[in-house]
Amino acid sequence: MTAPRTPTTPEALRGAGLRVTAARVALLETVRDGDHLDVEAIASGVRDRVGHISLQAVYEALHALTAAGLVRRIEPAGSAARFEGRVGDNHHHIVCRSCGAVADVDCAAGEAPCLTADDDHGFSIDEAEVIYWGLCPACSTTRSA
């Protein structure tokens, strides 16, 4: 038995009903290769791959890719929006209060939504978003020194 093949970037775009363009391919690959990138870092990565692209085009493509479920947007309090290619699961994030580094944290309690609300107020919960805050190892070492 073989593992299912991961679709190529153009196949993922087509599968989501999006037109395949060089800019969208470069953007999706930049996000997937990156680590919780902000818009400026994504724009820089796309420019490295395909040349000039306006910031407005990056925002529009990110909106389309997020709406299609190919990219996930996270926005920790007090921080610019960041984007990641890890989608389709219910993972969470940990953010450094000092430098702003972000890391993924797998769901601690198993299946989505992984948190059961004490009172769901009649909602049908299908996702839980948790952000842990603290200091990354580098900032912890700096503070204790």
HELIX and SHEET records of a PDB file:
HELIX    1   1 THR A    9  GLY A   15  1                                   7    
HELIX    2   2 ALA A   22  ASP A   33  1                                  12    
HELIX    3   3 VAL A   39  VAL A   50  1                                  12    
HELIX    4   4 LEU A   55  ALA A   67  1                                  13    
HELIX    5   5 PRO A  137  SER A  144  1                                   8    
SHEET    1   A 2 ARG A  72  ILE A  74  0                                        
SHEET    2   A 2 ARG A  82  GLU A  84 -1                                        
SHEET    1   B 3 VAL A 102  VAL A 105  0                                        
SHEET    2   B 3 HIS A  92  CYS A  96 -1                                        
SHEET    3   B 3 ILE A 131  GLY A 134  1                                        
END                                                                             
